[in-house]
Amino acid sequence: MKRIAGKKLVFFLLFSLLAAFPQIVFAFPDEGRFVFDEAGLLTEAEKEQLEYMAQELGAERETEFLILTANDTEELDLSEYIGKFYDAQYGTVATNPAGTNAAILALDMENREVEVAVFYKAEEYLNAARRGYIIEQITPYLSEGDFYGAFSIYLQSVYEFMGTEPGESPETDPLLPDPVMIGQEEPSESIFFQWWFHVIVSLIVAGVAVALMAHHSGGRVTVHSATYLNQSTSRILNRSDNFIRKTVTKRKKPQNNSGGGGFGGGSIIGSGGGITKGGHSFSSTRGKF
């Protein structure tokens, strides 16, 4: 009983000490975090779910799957902002010479830009074609404000890509669909979608229309333009052309917004890469939403 009373007393004193100094802040490191929603786009429940997905899927691929959102990139280009974040999270080459495998999806809400940046092992598996494909897939969700949906697709796509080496080109990539077929559905095998069925239906409809016209024709029409015209007295007395109005139609010149992704390309700005100020090399692809 004395031991229990002693423990209660220690607990009470410790609690009183903490309550007496409310200004004390306990700072926790960012290790173990995967979602950095500085722009406040997600609910707490969504962040928890994405954190769990990123941790589980990334662990299987031995790669950090990260999500970074910002309203203010501190006047830095989005690639520079990602590089600064990576150095702060995993250290410079001097402190982390082997580097850390990472795939980062970053959103700049001020400029409505999205970028996928990859480091070390992720560079081998997430080439420009695959990064472009990911951006094309998530852009409609970002444009509609479904950020949780976009981030979920990103995590699942990166997980799949990191499990299979890419082909030599987008056409030979085992996980990428044919770029020509993007946005198109496979032809249906239903009889209603066969060309010969359309021809037969067209012939039947045409035959029925001709039969109905012949049935309701009511005989031959003999009145024509010269029936009531007196050729000896009728003539043209005057001829004139009156200009009534002028209509000018302006049509906007179409622009080619295709980028480096090769999958519709409308949202892709381009692909490239660089080196962070800490010395880590990376590749990235950026788009608009």
Backbone hydrogen bonds in HBPLUS format (Angstrom, degrees):
<---DONOR---> <-ACCEPTOR-->    atom                        ^
c    i                          cat <-CA-CA->   ^        H-A-AA   ^      H-
h    n   atom  resd res      DA  || num        DHA   H-A  angle D-A-AA Bond
n    s   type  num  typ     dist DA aas  dist angle  dist       angle   num
A0005-ALA N   A0001-MET O   2.90 MM   4  6.13 162.7  1.93 150.5 155.6     1
A0006-GLY N   A0002-LYS O   2.85 MM   4  6.02 147.5  1.95 141.6 151.0     2
A0007-LYS N   A0003-ARG O   2.94 MM   4  6.23 154.8  2.00 150.2 156.0     3
A0008-LYS N   A0004-ILE O   2.99 MM   4  6.26 158.3  2.04 150.9 156.8     4
A0009-LEU N   A0005-ALA O   3.01 MM   4  6.21 149.9  2.10 141.4 149.6     5
A0010-VAL N   A0006-GLY O   3.01 MM   4  6.30 157.0  2.06 149.1 154.6     6
A0011-PHE N   A0007-LYS O   2.95 MM   4  6.16 165.4  1.97 152.6 156.4     7
A0012-PHE N   A0008-LYS O   2.88 MM   4  6.04 157.0  1.94 146.0 152.4     8
A0013-LEU N   A0009-LEU O   2.96 MM   4  6.18 159.2  2.00 149.8 155.0     9
A0014-LEU N   A0010-VAL O   2.94 MM   4  6.14 160.0  1.98 151.5 157.0    10
A0015-PHE N   A0011-PHE O   2.93 MM   4  6.12 161.1  1.97 150.1 155.1    11
A0016-SER N   A0012-PHE O   2.95 MM   4  6.12 158.3  2.00 146.8 153.0    12
A0017-LEU N   A0013-LEU O   2.94 MM   4  6.15 148.4  2.05 144.1 152.6    13
A0018-LEU N   A0014-LEU O   3.07 MM   4  6.37 157.4  2.12 149.8 154.9    14
A0019-ALA N   A0015-PHE O   2.98 MM   4  6.18 156.3  2.04 148.4 155.4    15
A0020-ALA N   A0016-SER O   3.03 MM   4  6.13 136.3  2.23 137.5 148.4    16
A0021-PHE N   A0018-LEU O   3.22 MM   3  5.42 151.7  2.30 101.8 110.0    17
A0024-ILE N   A0021-PHE O   3.29 MM   3  5.97 171.1  2.29 118.4 121.1    18
A0033-ARG N   A0030-ASP O   2.96 MM   3  5.49 158.5  2.01 139.9 140.2    19
A0067-ILE N   A0034-PHE O   2.90 MM  33  6.29 153.1  1.97 163.4 170.5    20
A0036-PHE N   A0067-ILE O   2.79 MM  31  6.00 170.0  1.80 158.8 162.3    21
A0069-THR N   A0036-PHE O   3.01 MM  33  6.38 165.7  2.03 156.5 153.6    22
A0040-GLY N   A0037-ASP O   3.22 MM   3  5.44 160.4  2.26 105.5 111.5    23
A0038-GLU N   A0069-THR O   3.16 MM  31  5.43 127.9  2.45 134.3 131.5    24
A0047-LYS N   A0043-THR O   2.94 MM   4  6.22 160.5  1.98 154.3 159.6    25
A0048-GLU N   A0044-GLU O   2.99 MM   4  6.19 160.6  2.03 149.0 154.0    26
A0049-GLN N   A0045-ALA O   3.06 MM   4  6.29 157.4  2.12 145.7 151.6    27
A0050-LEU N   A0046-GLU O   2.93 MM   4  6.15 163.0  1.96 152.5 157.0    28
A0051-GLU N   A0047-LYS O   2.80 MM   4  5.93 155.7  1.86 150.2 157.5    29
A0052-TYR N   A0048-GLU O   3.05 MM   4  6.23 157.7  2.10 144.0 149.4    30
A0053-MET N   A0049-GLN O   2.99 MM   4  6.28 160.6  2.03 147.6 152.9    31
A0054-ALA N   A0050-LEU O   2.84 MM   4  5.99 169.5  1.86 154.5 157.3    32
A0055-GLN N   A0051-GLU O   2.97 MM   4  6.08 158.1  2.02 147.1 153.1    33
A0056-GLU N   A0052-TYR O   2.99 MM   4  6.13 171.8  1.99 154.7 156.8    34
A0057-LEU N   A0053-MET O   2.88 MM   4  5.87 169.3  1.89 156.6 159.8    35
A0058-GLY N   A0054-ALA O   2.95 MM   4  5.57 150.9  2.03 132.0 141.4    36
A0059-ALA N   A0055-GLN O   3.08 MM   4  5.97 149.9  2.17 136.7 144.4    37
A0061-ARG N   A0058-GLY O   3.14 MM   3  5.16 126.1  2.44  95.3 109.1    38
A0062-GLU N   A0058-GLY O   2.86 MM   4  5.83 106.2  2.41 140.3 158.9    39
A0063-THR N   A0058-GLY O   3.02 MM   5  5.03 164.8  2.04 142.1 144.8    40
A0062-GLU N   A0059-ALA O   3.31 MM   3  4.92 156.3  2.37  93.5 100.4    41
A0064-GLU N   A0101-ASN O   2.89 MM  37  6.09 179.6  1.89 136.0 136.1    42
A0103-ALA N   A0064-GLU O   2.83 MM  39  6.19 159.1  1.88 171.6 170.0    43
A0066-LEU N   A0103-ALA O   2.91 MM  37  6.15 176.0  1.91 165.2 166.6    44
A0105-LEU N   A0066-LEU O   2.99 MM  39  6.27 163.9  2.02 144.3 147.7    45
A0068-LEU N   A0105-LEU O   2.82 MM  37  6.10 163.1  1.85 163.6 163.5    46
A0107-LEU N   A0068-LEU O   2.83 MM  39  6.34 145.8  1.95 151.0 162.3    47
A0070-ALA N   A0107-LEU O   3.01 MM  37  6.21 140.2  2.17 151.7 163.2    48
A0109-MET N   A0070-ALA O   2.96 MM  39  6.16 162.1  1.99 167.7 170.3    49
A0076-LEU N   A0073-THR O   2.99 MM   3  5.44 149.9  2.08 111.4 120.5    50
A0080-GLU N   A0077-ASP O   2.97 MM   3  5.17 114.0  2.42 101.9 118.1    51
A0081-TYR N   A0077-ASP O   2.83 MM   4  6.12 152.8  1.90 156.2 165.5    52
A0082-ILE N   A0078-LEU O   2.96 MM   4  6.20 153.2  2.03 146.2 152.6    53
A0083-GLY N   A0079-SER O   2.95 MM   4  6.22 158.8  2.00 146.2 152.2    54
A0084-LYS N   A0080-GLU O   2.90 MM   4  6.13 157.6  1.95 148.5 154.0    55
A0085-PHE N   A0081-TYR O   3.02 MM   4  6.22 155.4  2.08 142.7 149.6    56
A0086-TYR N   A0082-ILE O   2.84 MM   4  6.11 158.8  1.88 153.8 159.6    57
A0087-ASP N   A0083-GLY O   3.01 MM   4  6.21 165.4  2.03 151.7 154.9    58
A0088-ALA N   A0084-LYS O   3.05 MM   4  6.22 156.7  2.10 144.6 151.1    59
A0089-GLN N   A0085-PHE O   2.92 MM   4  6.05 142.8  2.06 145.0 155.7    60
A0090-TYR N   A0086-TYR O   2.83 MM   4  5.90 164.6  1.86 158.3 161.2    61
A0091-GLY N   A0087-ASP O   2.78 MM   4  4.69 134.8  1.98 128.2 133.7    62
A0095-THR N   A0092-THR O   3.16 MM   3  5.36 126.5  2.46  99.5 111.9    63
A0096-ASN N   A0092-THR O   2.68 MM   4  5.73 141.4  1.82 150.5 163.7    64
A0093-VAL N   A0278-GLY O   2.88 MM 185  5.93 170.9  1.89 152.5 150.0    65
A0099-GLY N   A0096-ASN O   2.99 MM   3  5.39 146.1  2.11 111.3 121.6    66
A0102-ALA N   A0119-PHE O   3.41 MM  17  5.16 163.9  2.43 125.7 128.8    67
A0119-PHE N   A0102-ALA O   2.83 MM  17  5.16 158.2  1.88 160.8 161.6    68
A0104-ILE N   A0117-ALA O   2.77 MM  13  5.18 172.6  1.78 163.2 165.6    69
A0117-ALA N   A0104-ILE O   2.89 MM  13  5.18 161.8  1.92 152.6 156.3    70
A0106-ALA N   A0115-GLU O   2.85 MM   9  5.28 169.4  1.87 159.5 162.9    71
A0115-GLU N   A0106-ALA O   2.92 MM   9  5.28 154.8  1.99 152.5 158.2    72
A0108-ASP N   A0113-GLU O   2.87 MM   5  5.15 171.2  1.87 154.5 157.0    73
A0112-ARG N   A0108-ASP O   2.84 MM   4  5.63 111.8  2.31 140.0 158.8    74
A0113-GLU N   A0108-ASP O   3.10 MM   5  5.15 155.9  2.16 138.9 144.0    75
A0289-PHE N   A0112-ARG O   3.15 MM 177  5.67 155.2  2.21 146.1 146.6    76
A0114-VAL N   A0287-GLY O   2.92 MM 173  5.26 162.6  1.95 142.7 145.9    77
A0287-GLY N   A0114-VAL O   2.75 MM 173  5.26 157.0  1.80 157.7 163.1    78
A0116-VAL N   A0285-THR O   2.94 MM 169  5.47 160.5  1.98 157.1 161.7    79
A0285-THR N   A0116-VAL O   3.03 MM 169  5.47 145.8  2.15 139.5 149.6    80
A0118-VAL N   A0283-SER O   2.82 MM 165  5.50 162.2  1.86 163.3 169.1    81
A0283-SER N   A0118-VAL O   3.14 MM 165  5.50 155.7  2.20 148.5 155.8    82
A0122-ALA N   A0119-PHE O   3.21 MM   3  5.47 140.6  2.38 137.9 127.4    83
A0123-GLU N   A0120-TYR O   2.85 MM   3  5.40 142.5  1.99 116.8 127.7    84
A0124-GLU N   A0121-LYS O   3.05 MM   3  5.48 135.9  2.25 107.7 118.6    85
A0126-LEU N   A0122-ALA O   2.81 MM   4  5.67 159.2  1.85 152.1 158.4    86
A0131-ARG N   A0127-ASN O   2.91 MM   4  6.14 164.5  1.94 160.3 165.4    87
A0132-GLY N   A0128-ALA O   2.87 MM   4  5.94 158.7  1.91 146.0 152.4    88
A0133-TYR N   A0129-ALA O   2.94 MM   4  6.12 149.6  2.03 141.2 149.8    89
A0134-ILE N   A0130-ARG O   3.01 MM   4  6.28 156.6  2.07 148.3 153.6    90
A0135-ILE N   A0131-ARG O   3.09 MM   4  6.40 163.8  2.12 151.7 155.2    91
A0136-GLU N   A0132-GLY O   2.96 MM   4  6.17 159.0  2.00 148.7 154.7    92
A0137-GLN N   A0133-TYR O   2.99 MM   4  6.20 148.3  2.09 145.5 153.9    93
A0138-ILE N   A0134-ILE O   3.05 MM   4  6.33 152.9  2.13 152.9 159.5    94
A0139-THR N   A0135-ILE O   2.97 MM   4  5.85 139.0  2.15 149.2 157.7    95
A0141-TYR N   A0138-ILE O   3.12 MM   3  5.39 120.1  2.50 105.6 119.9    96
A0142-LEU N   A0138-ILE O   3.01 MM   4  6.31 157.3  2.07 155.6 162.9    97
A0143-SER N   A0139-THR O   2.90 MM   4  6.09 162.9  1.93 161.0 165.2    98
A0144-GLU N   A0140-PRO O   3.16 MM   4  6.31 142.6  2.31 137.7 146.5    99
A0146-ASP N   A0141-TYR O   2.83 MM   5  4.97 142.3  1.97 159.3 153.6   100
A0145-GLY N   A0142-LEU O   3.08 MM   3  5.06 155.1  2.15 101.2 108.9   101
A0150-ALA N   A0146-ASP O   3.11 MM   4  6.39 157.5  2.17 146.0 152.3   102
A0151-PHE N   A0147-PHE O   2.90 MM   4  6.06 165.1  1.92 152.9 156.4   103
A0152-SER N   A0148-TYR O   2.96 MM   4  6.09 151.2  2.05 145.2 153.2   104
A0153-ILE N   A0149-GLY O   3.08 MM   4  6.30 160.6  2.12 147.9 152.3   105
A0154-TYR N   A0150-ALA O   3.00 MM   4  6.24 156.5  2.05 146.8 153.8   106
A0155-LEU N   A0151-PHE O   3.03 MM   4  6.26 164.1  2.05 148.8 151.6   107
A0156-GLN N   A0152-SER O   3.05 MM   4  6.27 166.9  2.07 152.7 156.2   108
A0157-SER N   A0153-ILE O   2.84 MM   4  5.92 158.9  1.88 151.3 157.5   109
A0158-VAL N   A0154-TYR O   2.92 MM   4  6.05 169.3  1.93 156.1 158.8   110
A0159-TYR N   A0155-LEU O   3.04 MM   4  6.12 158.2  2.09 143.7 150.1   111
A0160-GLU N   A0156-GLN O   3.06 MM   4  6.31 157.7  2.11 144.8 150.1   112
A0161-PHE N   A0157-SER O   2.90 MM   4  6.15 169.5  1.91 157.8 160.6   113
A0162-MET N   A0158-VAL O   2.88 MM   4  5.95 157.0  1.93 151.3 157.2   114
A0163-GLY N   A0160-GLU O   3.15 MM   3  5.41 155.6  2.21 106.2 113.7   115
A0164-THR N   A0161-PHE O   3.21 MM   3  5.53 167.1  2.22 112.1 116.1   116
A0172-THR N   A0169-SER O   2.99 MM   3  5.33 136.9  2.18 107.9 119.6   117
A0173-ASP N   A0170-PRO O   3.41 MM   3  5.14 157.7  2.46  94.9 101.3   118
A0181-MET N   A0178-ASP O   2.93 MM   3  5.39 139.4  2.10 114.0 125.1   119
A0182-ILE N   A0179-PRO O   3.38 MM   3  5.39 161.9  2.41 101.0 106.3   120
A0184-GLN N   A0181-MET O   2.99 MM   3  5.25 160.4  2.02 132.2 131.9   121
A0193-PHE N   A0190-SER O   3.08 MM   3  5.62 162.6  2.11 114.8 120.3   122
A0194-GLN N   A0191-ILE O   3.24 MM   3  5.31 170.1  2.25 110.4 111.5   123
A0197-PHE N   A0194-GLN O   3.18 MM   3  5.42 129.0  2.46 100.4 113.2   124
A0198-HIS N   A0194-GLN O   3.33 MM   4  6.74 151.3  2.42 146.7 154.0   125
A0199-VAL N   A0195-TRP O   3.08 MM   4  6.46 150.8  2.17 147.1 155.0   126
A0200-ILE N   A0196-TRP O   3.11 MM   4  6.32 161.9  2.14 145.9 149.6   127
A0201-VAL N   A0197-PHE O   3.06 MM   4  6.27 166.3  2.08 150.9 154.5   128
A0202-SER N   A0198-HIS O   2.94 MM   4  6.08 156.0  2.00 144.9 151.9   129
A0203-LEU N   A0199-VAL O   2.99 MM   4  6.26 157.3  2.04 150.6 156.0   130
A0204-ILE N   A0200-ILE O   3.01 MM   4  6.28 160.1  2.05 152.0 157.3   131
A0205-VAL N   A0201-VAL O   2.95 MM   4  6.15 167.6  1.96 154.4 157.5   132
A0206-ALA N   A0202-SER O   2.93 MM   4  6.08 160.4  1.97 148.2 153.9   133
A0207-GLY N   A0203-LEU O   2.93 MM   4  6.09 159.0  1.98 147.9 153.3   134
A0208-VAL N   A0204-ILE O   3.00 MM   4  6.25 163.0  2.03 154.5 158.4   135
A0209-ALA N   A0205-VAL O   3.01 MM   4  6.20 157.2  2.07 147.8 154.1   136
A0210-VAL N   A0206-ALA O   3.03 MM   4  6.28 160.3  2.07 151.3 155.8   137
A0211-ALA N   A0207-GLY O   3.02 MM   4  6.22 160.3  2.06 149.3 154.8   138
A0212-LEU N   A0208-VAL O   3.03 MM   4  6.21 159.7  2.07 149.5 154.5   139
A0213-MET N   A0209-ALA O   3.04 MM   4  6.25 155.8  2.10 146.7 153.3   140
A0214-ALA N   A0210-VAL O   2.96 MM   4  6.19 156.8  2.02 150.0 156.0   141
A0215-HIS N   A0211-ALA O   2.99 MM   4  6.16 152.8  2.07 145.6 153.2   142
A0216-HIS N   A0212-LEU O   3.09 MM   4  6.25 153.3  2.17 147.1 152.9   143
A0217-SER N   A0214-ALA O   3.45 MM   3  5.18 165.8  2.47  97.7 100.7   144
A0227-THR N   A0224-HIS O   3.25 MM   3  5.59 167.4  2.27 114.6 118.1   145
A0229-LEU N   A0226-ALA O   3.42 MM   3  4.98 169.8  2.43  98.9 101.3   146
A0234-SER N   A0230-ASN O   2.92 MM   4  5.63 154.5  1.99 160.7 166.6   147
A0268-ILE N   A0265-GLY O   3.25 MM   3  5.22 147.5  2.37 102.3 111.6   148
A0288-LYS N   A0267-SER O   2.69 MM  21  5.08 142.6  1.83 138.9 151.7   149
A0269-ILE N   A0286-ARG O   2.74 MM  17  5.49 167.6  1.75 138.3 141.9   150
A0270-GLY N   A0286-ARG O   3.40 MM  16  5.70 157.7  2.45 139.4 141.8   151
A0286-ARG N   A0270-GLY O   2.93 MM  16  5.70 166.8  1.95 166.8 168.6   152
A0272-GLY N   A0284-SER O   2.83 MM  12  5.48 163.0  1.86 161.6 164.0   153
A0284-SER N   A0272-GLY O   2.96 MM  12  5.48 163.8  1.98 127.0 129.2   154
A0274-GLY N   A0282-PHE O   3.02 MM   8  5.63 156.3  2.07 148.4 149.6   155
A0282-PHE N   A0274-GLY O   2.95 MM   8  5.63 153.6  2.02 159.2 158.3   156
A0276-THR N   A0280-HIS O   2.82 MM   4  5.22 161.4  1.85 148.8 149.7   157
A0279-GLY N   A0276-THR O   2.86 MM   3  5.20 163.3  1.89 111.9 117.3   158
